[in-house]
Amino acid sequence: MLIDRYVFKEIAGPSALGLLVYTSIFLVNQFFKLADQWVARVLTGEDLALALVYYLPSIVAITIPLIPRNARVVIDACKPFGRRD
């Protein structure tokens, strides 16, 4: 049980950071695709924000499979240095 909590604590930080970074990248991509319509006055700012909220579940579904890869890279990079608290 103790080792499970330790492993979870070690992986939770890089996983959350990876989810945030990857989701932000995909959201910015969608924002720039929709910004053309906003500039052309086809969309209002409220519609643009609502569209980004509607895109969020599909973006998260794409980014969740990327998290284990990100956490594994961080763990492998830190392994030679050991844990120094």
Buried (B, 14 or more C-beta within 10 A) or exposed (E): EEEEEEEEEBBEEBBEBBBEEBBEEBBEEBBEEBEEEBEEEEBEEEEBEEBBEEBBEEBBEEBBEBBEEBBEEBEEEEEEEEEEE
